[in-house]
Amino acid sequence: MCTLEKRGRVYLLTLTGADEHRLNPTLLDAVRSALARVRSEAASSDGGAALVIAAEGKFFSNGFDLDWARASPSLHPGLMTAALRRTLADLLSLPMPTVAAVTGHVSAAGCFLALSHDYVVMRADRGFLYMSEVDIGLPIVESFMALMRAKIPDPRTRRDVLLWGKKMTAVEAEARGIVDRAVVGAREAVEAAIAMGEELAARNWDGEAYASIRKGLFKDVCRGLGLKEASDEEEEAAASAAAAKLPSSKL
Amino acid sequence: MCSLERRDRVFLLSITGDGQHRLNADTIASLRSSLAEIRSQVAAAPGGYSLVTAAEGRFFSNGFDLAWANEAGTPSGSRQRLSSLVALFKPVVADLLSLPMPTVAAVTGHAAAAGFMLAISHDYAVMRGDRGVLYMSELDIGLSFPDYFMSLMRAKIADPRTLRDVTLRAKKFSAAEAEARGIVDSVHGSAAETVEAALRLAKELAARNWDGGVYASIRMGAFPEACAAVGLAEHDDEEKRKTFVSKL
């Protein structure tokens, strides 16, 4: 399903196997377990960290496991979307910068997974980014739509991705602001993502502050994914804790 | 008024006549009935379709019929008439934002105020390059915008500087400038060439054979604030889940 390793300050989560990495509760639970380990290891270590998610084979992820959904149409679709919502909530609340290394085709729900990272590096020489829903005739539930709106603010790009079902190469996706970098080669894309992660981790940011800022940036998306907003008391407590760390001359 | 023709899977709605195509109760009713006709034809024979909206003459549409509003004779009477036009036009925008097929505006001439809104209510806009401007004239005539105009502009013109130039500078955009700033998708020569380009695009879109209901659902999810502003309720997740399951 997935492996987790540490490279310097970067946690590298890899979706293993040469398959399409279709998102079903089994794979998503494996990803969530790995993310929970990342969280607990980072909490007990000093200094900054970052997460990179990559995948083996020709696909980053080709979306929901529709075969699994068909096996029990009244039950499985709901379980699948709930599992993805929880996974995206984990990523959006992760107390460190996150980088998706899109090493192959990424489509539909796979795009939700990739775009819920802070940064996206995508393989340039092969693979497409493709929101296939319009072509297959599948509606997109609001919580995932909110993510797409937040990450693709340009109306024309949003239309081309969602309403035209454009298959974009990494180069086009970078030009249109959907991904941050297009890198030739799968291995090179992963190395670039790790280098980016290392650079971000070296900033030694406070993980909770980072996560809090990210959640504020994507407030509506987080609410839709069921992430609780910090209560006023929590925010005040965090502010006093931060103020206590400032040198006295700055107060 | 409007004429509606069908060219295979593409509906061509034309605002007819040589005038400014000012929007009043009659022209609006004509638009709405054409859009209703389109809906009923596709409900009877599901498949991939698309719409092109074009206009004859030098104007796409120069906005609301202010002359009619002013014929009220008093300032409050004029204001009331203008309010009625604002209210009547809102469902046209709603019809377009919920239309179960891709939509292309062939901006064949000047598009100002509500005429500009008519254009950007479409998914795609192609514009003639040899003449014509896009222009939100309201500031120049001392009017503000209805809420739904602002929501629609915010949805379709996301760049803050462009939005400011459109609304707070009352800038007249040539087709080339409109394309450069992301307001229209492409520029063509004459009006006829623009309509041809729109029909080509529409044909390509119709050939994708999209499920119209899902297309409209995704469109409304992509621009929810604009849709809410014109009274469109988003399909809730339960409806979407049912559609999802039916497609498996």
Interface residues (C-beta under 8 A of the other chain):
Chain A: L66 A69 R70 P73 S74 P77 G78 T81 E133 V134 D135 I136 G137 L138 P139 I140 V141 E142 M145 M148 R149 P153 D154 P155 R156 R158 R159 L162 L163 W164 G165
Chain B: P102 D123 Y124 A155 K156 I157 A158 G182 D185 L205 R208 W210 D211 V214 Y215 S217 I218 R219 G221 A222 F223 P224 E234 H235 D237 E239 K240 R241 T243 F244 V245 K247 L248
